[in-house]
Amino acid sequence: MPNCFWTPEVLKDLLNGSWFFFPDQYGWDPGYVTVKSVKRVNPQFRGDKINIIRRSGEIEKAFEEIKQSKKRGGCIIIRDIFESRISNLLKLNLPILLVPENGALVDMAKHRRTAFNGSLICVTGTAGKTSVRGMLHAILSSKYNVLQNRHNWNFKDHVFEDLASLATDAEFVVLEVGLGQKNVRIAEIVDVLKPNISILTSIGVGHMDAIESTASVEDELESVFSSKIEIFNSMVNDSFAVIPSNIVMFDNVVNVLKDSVQEYETVGSQKTDSVKLLKREWSDEENRILISIDDINYSYSISAPGEHMAINSLLAVNVAKKIGMSVSESSEALKSFKSRSGRASLIKIEDCVGRKVTIFDGSRNSTPLSLKSAFDTFDEVSKGYERIAILGEVGEFHLGENMESYHRELANDVRKVNFDKVFVMGNAMKFFVEEYPEAFYFENFDDLIDKLLLDFKGDCYLMLKASAHMKFKVLRDTLINRLKN
């Protein structure tokens, strides 16, 4: 990786290790820092990375993945208690650093944060964090060298890898922090990250697998609130925070901000907001937005539909303004922003018989909060067309004891959109069907697609929305292939 921060000497001294092979013998040009974690999406070990092996079961996996990568320039960091088991690793002809402790990743992240003179921005929220992070990256990277999360990875090890991999020429870091690991608090993560700027996008029910699940929605919201506001912990001097004024438990959040940060601002449609949303409309495939800052009006457009996306853009514009970028610079940079695949993106295709189909793709995730925003947005963009919903259960975030009641109540929200047809999958959606008997329930993708292709006649909008475990990405890709062929 160009401008790599790490040298063999710094790693050796920091981790109190000893080189089995010294890097000078093999060349030194490492890329990202990489570890393996339980129950998360893991990057591959590669010969051009700093590969940290923390468990004995990872030794053979590291050997196979690095061998297949056929790349060099990196190294392996491994506990010295595994020295007798590294005979295969020696065949890779990579430098190996033997270390006495298992905390190499945390130590490297802390050391890199201390050495970093730029600004670190943290983003969290039940919904919207990936979009806000992407918008901020689009704006800041138009002028500065900026690091953001790889892919949609936002667990503790993910963000520590990103921070430890920070190049020497980076000026800003924008990291979203998720709440998806059991027994891992956001406070643990920001204690290492030490943000200069923190953004809380939203608070809603979800992630009950990561925090204590209780019987009532109110108690669950309180649990999410207490977890998400930890994003304001451990902030450095001259700290700044921004939140939307329509956030759930707004007064509670503000009380925390008053005690935690030096300065905070709000964005939204209230008179007291620093960035005020005056008007918004979806027109000609654009989300046209009119805002006011210090009584001066500005207009810009983004390709992502929905009011929630407009609010997300206000959060990004507000932070950019605080950093010193003009609204015109931000609005120009936002033209390059596009919703990530599976996160309320629009896919337009023409099928093999000439019918025009627009897929509102929410296949990546689903929470009660994101689903409500998706319904509102779909209702806006699909006016005048046949509307078909394909919904999977909201289970990725484990709604706890409210799993059944939520899926039953979902019927009320679906009726408000006036779908022409509703297709559903997933065990929890059986509760939904009891409240919405006109829905079609399916056990597999092929049967659902067969029924769909028989039922719609002309141009239409399809809404796909489900939690990731439902694998609606496969459904989406299969459906597109069937439509085109």
Secondary structure, 3 states (H helix, E strand, C coil): CCCCCCCHHHHHHHHCCEECCCHHHCCCCCCCEECCCCCCCCCCCCCCCEEEECCHHHHHHHHHHHHHHCCCCCEEEEEHHHHHHCHHHHCCCCCEEEECCCCHHHHHHHHHHHHCCCEEEEEECCCCHHHHHHHHHHHHCCCCCEEECCCCCCCHHHHHHHHHCCCCCCCEEEEECCCCCCCCCHHHHHHHHCCCEEEECCCCCCCCCCCCCCCCHHHHHHHHHHHHHHHHCCCCCCCEEEEECCCCCHHHHHHHHHHHCCEEEEEECCCCCCEEEEEEEEECCEEEEEEEECCEEEEEEECCCCHHHHHHHHHHHHHHHHHCCCHHHHHHHHHHCCCCCCCCEEEEEECCCCCEEEEEEECCCCCHHHHHHHHHHHHHHCCCCEEEEEEECCCCCCCHHHHHHHHHHHHHHHHHHCCCEEEEECCCHHHHHHHCCCCEEECCHHHHHHHHHHHCCCCEEEEEECCHHHCHHHHHHHHHHHHHC
